[in-house]
Amino acid sequence: MTLLIDILGWLGVVLLLAAYALVSAKKLAGDAVLFQGMNMLGGALVLVNSFYYHAYPSVGVNIAWIAIALWTLGRRARRRAA
């Protein structure tokens, strides 16, 4: 089980860093669905890993990370609907 949790955590880190690199290289916009999706999934995977290892400050920051991504996607959807 520990190996699976570690793999999930590292996959999350890769997704978060790849998302950041794509925005920094101007390949994606900060409010792009792909960017926010990568942030949500990456944050969720790191959250699972952090919770498993009782790293609660990391759990907190990843909950915030996911919430920001959801808020951004919701705001984007409302703008498109208007």
Order of alpha helices (4+ residues) and beta strands (2+ residues): alpha-alpha-alpha
